[in-house]
């Protein structure tokens, strides 16, 4: 077995969602490739300590706000690396190329530099995801009011989850939602309906845990996510290379009266194991919980029922 090199990498983010890439200097493997800045952990260092040291050395800035995010393991010909990625939202100092590298601010989905270091591919997809994942609530609002509010609110992403509907009723709703979404730029993921998502050209599918555990390969859709409750289910989502997972429930919810919530510390402990996909905190969440979810390692929160309007 190859020795694993532990690396900390920083995704410097501006308020508009743009992020920083740097080119690898001459003399290093993959010179000229673009990557997120960072470097190897030294003996006794935590990943965050290593990240701060590396960014001081490489680009002259001190990290003042960073949250843990994705952990990606990748095998290069020259090394096997385990990269702990942090989202860095604040720093002191001016970004300066201390190693002769180049820097470029990028917009998710609109890269204008290449080639990209191979290990960073899944990270770029994760940066396209929102901080808030919206879940439909037709059962609570009624179909007419839900569609009216969908037009008014226009969420960036929507999981169309309505288990009370039969197949034909769900199909009719999905067709209406996709028509609205196309006009306003909302990405729509159908719930546990892979074939319907393919037929209607939806953006993707969201899998309940039972369906996730039954699959041998990832569905052939652009975006695929899943609901999870424990490490085994997160492992299954990782094995299938899904794009994100919802993890819960975090707080007390009426839908799970007899099931103890994970709580913030439970969420933190599970995410500290390191997963290669963004994870959303689910269950009893509000938009005000985004920051605390991110502090504990999550992408953000998933909002159910009326919480997103």
C-alpha positions as CSV (number, residue, x, y, z in Angstrom):
1,X,0.0,0.0,0.0
2,X,1.3,3.5,-0.9
3,X,1.9,6.0,1.9
4,X,-0.7,8.7,2.0
5,X,0.5,12.3,1.8
6,X,-1.8,14.6,3.8
7,X,-2.5,18.0,2.2
8,X,-4.6,21.1,3.2
9,X,-6.1,23.1,0.4
10,X,-7.9,26.5,0.5
11,X,-10.8,27.6,-1.7
12,X,-10.6,31.4,-1.4
13,X,-14.1,32.7,-2.0
14,X,-15.5,36.2,-2.7
15,X,-19.0,37.3,-1.7
16,X,-20.1,36.9,-5.4
17,X,-19.2,33.2,-5.3
18,X,-16.0,33.5,-7.4
19,X,-13.0,31.4,-6.3
20,X,-9.2,31.5,-6.7
21,X,-7.0,29.1,-8.6
22,X,-3.3,29.2,-8.8
23,X,-0.8,27.6,-11.3
24,X,1.7,25.1,-10.1
25,X,5.3,26.6,-10.3
26,X,8.1,25.2,-12.5
27,X,10.0,22.4,-10.9
28,X,7.0,20.7,-9.2
29,X,5.0,17.8,-10.6
30,X,2.3,18.9,-12.9
31,X,4.0,22.3,-13.4
32,X,1.6,24.7,-15.1
33,X,-1.6,22.9,-14.0
34,X,-4.1,25.0,-12.1
35,X,-5.1,24.0,-8.5
36,X,-6.4,25.4,-5.2
37,X,-3.5,26.8,-3.1
38,X,-2.2,24.8,-0.2
39,X,0.4,22.2,0.7
40,X,1.5,19.2,2.8
41,X,0.9,18.9,6.5
42,X,4.1,18.9,8.6
43,X,4.6,16.7,11.6
44,X,2.2,17.7,14.4
45,X,0.1,20.1,12.3
46,X,-3.6,20.2,12.0
47,X,-5.0,20.7,8.5
48,X,-6.1,24.2,9.3
49,X,-2.7,25.1,10.8
50,X,-1.0,23.8,7.7
51,X,-3.3,25.7,5.4
52,X,-2.6,29.0,7.1
53,X,1.2,28.4,7.0
54,X,1.1,27.4,3.4
55,X,-0.9,30.4,2.3
56,X,1.5,32.7,4.2
57,X,4.4,31.1,2.4
58,X,2.8,30.9,-1.1
59,X,0.9,34.1,-1.3
60,X,1.4,36.3,1.7
61,X,-2.0,36.1,3.3
62,X,-3.2,35.1,6.8
63,X,-6.5,33.1,7.0
64,X,-9.0,34.7,9.3
65,X,-12.2,32.7,8.5
66,X,-12.2,29.2,7.1
67,X,-14.6,26.2,7.4
68,X,-13.9,22.5,6.7
69,X,-15.5,21.1,3.6
70,X,-14.6,18.2,1.3
71,X,-11.9,15.5,1.8
72,X,-10.7,14.0,-1.4
73,X,-8.3,11.1,-1.8
74,X,-6.5,10.9,-5.2
75,X,-3.7,8.7,-6.6
76,X,-1.2,10.4,-8.9
77,X,1.7,8.5,-10.5
78,X,4.1,10.1,-8.1
79,X,2.0,10.1,-4.9
80,X,-1.3,9.2,-3.1
81,X,-2.7,12.3,-1.5
82,X,-5.5,13.0,0.9
83,X,-6.7,16.6,0.5
84,X,-8.6,18.4,3.2
85,X,-10.4,21.3,1.5
86,X,-11.4,24.4,3.4
87,X,-13.7,27.2,2.3
88,X,-11.8,30.4,3.1
89,X,-14.0,33.5,3.3
90,X,-11.7,36.1,4.9
91,X,-8.0,36.8,5.1
92,X,-5.5,39.5,5.9
93,X,-2.9,40.8,3.4
94,X,-2.6,41.2,-0.3
95,X,-2.4,38.1,-2.5
96,X,1.1,38.0,-3.9
97,X,2.9,35.3,-5.9
98,X,5.8,34.3,-3.8
99,X,6.7,31.2,-5.9
100,X,6.4,32.7,-9.4
101,X,2.9,31.2,-9.9
102,X,-0.1,32.8,-11.5
103,X,-3.5,33.4,-9.8
104,X,-6.9,33.7,-11.5
105,X,-10.4,34.3,-10.0
106,X,-12.9,32.0,-11.5
107,X,-16.7,31.7,-11.7
108,X,-18.3,28.2,-11.0
109,X,-19.1,26.5,-14.3
110,X,-17.2,29.1,-16.4
111,X,-13.5,28.3,-16.1
112,X,-11.2,30.2,-18.3
113,X,-7.9,28.5,-17.3
114,X,-6.6,25.0,-18.0
115,X,-5.4,22.4,-17.5
116,X,-6.9,21.7,-14.0
117,X,-5.1,19.4,-11.6
118,X,-7.0,16.1,-11.8
119,X,-7.8,15.9,-8.0
120,X,-9.7,19.2,-8.2
121,X,-12.4,18.1,-10.7
122,X,-15.0,17.0,-8.1
123,X,-14.3,20.1,-6.1
124,X,-15.3,22.3,-9.0
125,X,-18.7,20.6,-9.2
126,X,-19.2,21.1,-5.5
127,X,-18.6,24.8,-5.9
128,X,-21.6,25.0,-8.3
129,X,-24.0,23.9,-5.4
130,X,-25.9,26.5,-3.4
131,X,-25.7,27.0,0.4
132,X,-29.4,26.2,0.7
133,X,-31.0,23.2,-0.9
134,X,-34.7,23.7,-1.3
135,X,-37.3,20.9,-0.9
136,X,-40.8,21.2,-2.2
137,X,-43.8,21.4,0.1
138,X,-47.0,20.8,-2.0
139,X,-48.5,18.6,0.8
140,X,-48.5,21.6,3.1
141,X,-49.3,24.5,0.7
142,X,-51.5,22.9,-1.9
143,X,-50.5,22.7,-5.5
144,X,-51.7,26.1,-6.7
145,X,-50.1,28.1,-3.9
146,X,-46.9,26.1,-4.2
147,X,-46.6,26.8,-7.9
148,X,-47.4,30.5,-7.3
149,X,-44.7,30.7,-4.6
150,X,-42.2,28.8,-6.8
151,X,-42.6,31.6,-9.4
152,X,-42.2,34.3,-6.7
153,X,-39.2,32.8,-4.8
154,X,-37.3,31.1,-7.7
155,X,-35.0,28.9,-5.6
156,X,-31.6,28.1,-7.2
157,X,-32.1,24.3,-6.7
158,X,-35.3,22.4,-5.9
159,X,-35.8,18.7,-4.9
160,X,-39.3,17.8,-5.9
161,X,-40.3,15.5,-3.1
162,X,-44.0,14.7,-2.8
163,X,-44.3,11.1,-1.5
164,X,-48.1,11.5,-1.0
165,X,-48.7,11.7,-4.8
166,X,-49.3,8.8,-7.0
167,X,-47.1,8.3,-10.1
168,X,-49.4,10.2,-12.6
169,X,-50.0,13.1,-10.3
170,X,-46.3,13.5,-9.6
171,X,-45.5,13.4,-13.3
172,X,-48.0,16.2,-14.0
173,X,-46.6,18.3,-11.2
174,X,-43.0,17.6,-12.4
175,X,-43.9,18.8,-15.9
176,X,-45.4,22.1,-14.5
177,X,-42.4,22.7,-12.2
178,X,-39.9,22.0,-15.0
179,X,-41.7,24.5,-17.3
180,X,-41.4,27.2,-14.6
181,X,-37.8,26.3,-13.7
182,X,-36.7,26.5,-17.3
183,X,-37.8,30.2,-17.4
184,X,-36.2,31.2,-14.2
185,X,-33.0,29.1,-14.1
186,X,-33.9,26.8,-11.2
187,X,-32.3,23.3,-11.2
188,X,-34.8,20.6,-10.5
189,X,-34.1,17.2,-9.1
190,X,-36.9,14.6,-9.1
191,X,-37.3,12.5,-6.1
192,X,-36.6,8.7,-6.5
193,X,-37.7,8.9,-10.2
194,X,-34.6,8.2,-12.3
195,X,-36.5,7.1,-15.5
196,X,-38.9,10.1,-15.2
197,X,-36.0,12.5,-14.8
198,X,-34.4,11.1,-17.9
199,X,-37.7,11.3,-19.9
200,X,-38.5,14.9,-18.8
201,X,-34.9,16.1,-19.1
202,X,-34.8,17.1,-15.4
203,X,-31.4,18.3,-14.0
204,X,-31.1,15.2,-11.9
205,X,-32.5,13.0,-9.3
206,X,-32.5,12.8,-5.5
207,X,-32.4,9.4,-3.9
208,X,-33.9,8.3,-0.6
209,X,-31.5,6.2,1.5
210,X,-33.3,2.9,0.6
211,X,-32.8,3.5,-3.1
212,X,-29.2,4.7,-2.6
213,X,-28.3,1.4,-0.8
214,X,-29.8,-0.7,-3.6
215,X,-27.8,0.8,-6.4
216,X,-24.6,-0.7,-7.9
217,X,-23.8,2.3,-10.1
218,X,-24.6,6.0,-10.4
219,X,-27.7,6.9,-12.4
220,X,-26.9,8.4,-15.8
221,X,-28.0,12.0,-14.9
222,X,-26.1,15.2,-14.6
223,X,-26.7,15.7,-10.9
224,X,-27.4,13.0,-8.4
225,X,-27.8,13.4,-4.6
226,X,-29.2,11.3,-1.7
227,X,-30.6,11.4,1.7
228,X,-28.4,9.9,4.4
229,X,-28.5,9.3,8.1
230,X,-25.2,7.7,9.1
231,X,-21.7,6.8,8.0
232,X,-22.7,3.7,6.0
233,X,-25.1,5.7,3.9
234,X,-22.5,8.5,3.4
235,X,-20.1,5.8,2.3
236,X,-22.5,4.5,-0.2
237,X,-23.1,8.0,-1.6
238,X,-19.3,8.5,-1.8
239,X,-18.8,5.1,-3.5
240,X,-21.3,6.0,-6.3
241,X,-19.6,9.4,-6.7
242,X,-22.8,11.3,-6.0
243,X,-22.7,15.1,-6.1
244,X,-24.1,15.8,-2.6
245,X,-25.8,14.3,0.3
246,X,-28.4,15.5,2.8
247,X,-27.7,14.3,6.4
248,X,-30.1,14.4,9.2
249,X,-32.1,14.9,11.1
250,X,-30.1,17.5,13.0
251,X,-32.8,19.1,15.2
252,X,-36.1,17.9,16.6
253,X,-38.7,17.6,13.9
254,X,-42.4,16.6,13.9
255,X,-41.7,14.1,11.2
256,X,-39.3,12.1,13.5
257,X,-40.9,12.3,16.9
258,X,-39.4,8.9,18.1
259,X,-35.9,9.3,16.7
260,X,-33.2,11.2,18.5
261,X,-31.6,14.0,16.4
262,X,-28.0,14.0,15.5
263,X,-27.5,17.5,16.9
264,X,-24.7,19.8,15.8
265,X,-22.0,17.7,17.5
266,X,-23.2,14.6,15.9
267,X,-23.1,16.3,12.5
268,X,-19.6,17.5,13.2
269,X,-18.4,14.1,14.3
270,X,-19.7,12.4,11.2
271,X,-18.4,15.0,8.8
272,X,-15.0,14.9,10.5
273,X,-14.5,11.4,9.1
274,X,-13.9,13.1,5.8
275,X,-16.2,12.7,2.7
276,X,-15.6,13.5,-1.0
277,X,-18.9,15.2,-1.5
278,X,-20.7,18.2,0.0
279,X,-23.2,17.4,2.8
280,X,-26.2,19.5,3.8
281,X,-27.6,19.6,7.3
282,X,-31.3,18.5,7.2
283,X,-34.1,18.5,9.7
284,X,-35.4,21.5,11.7
285,X,-33.2,23.9,9.8
286,X,-33.7,27.5,8.7
287,X,-31.7,29.9,6.6
288,X,-30.3,31.3,9.8
289,X,-28.5,28.0,10.3
290,X,-26.3,28.1,7.2
291,X,-23.3,29.6,9.0
292,X,-23.3,27.2,11.9
293,X,-23.8,24.3,9.5
294,X,-20.7,25.4,7.6
295,X,-18.7,25.8,10.8
296,X,-19.4,22.1,11.5
297,X,-18.2,21.1,8.0
298,X,-21.5,21.1,6.0
299,X,-22.1,22.7,2.6
300,X,-25.2,24.5,4.1
301,X,-28.7,23.5,5.0
302,X,-31.6,21.7,3.3
303,X,-35.0,23.4,4.0
304,X,-38.2,21.4,4.1
305,X,-41.8,22.5,3.8
306,X,-42.6,26.2,4.5
307,X,-39.1,27.1,5.7
308,X,-37.9,28.1,2.3
309,X,-40.6,30.7,1.4
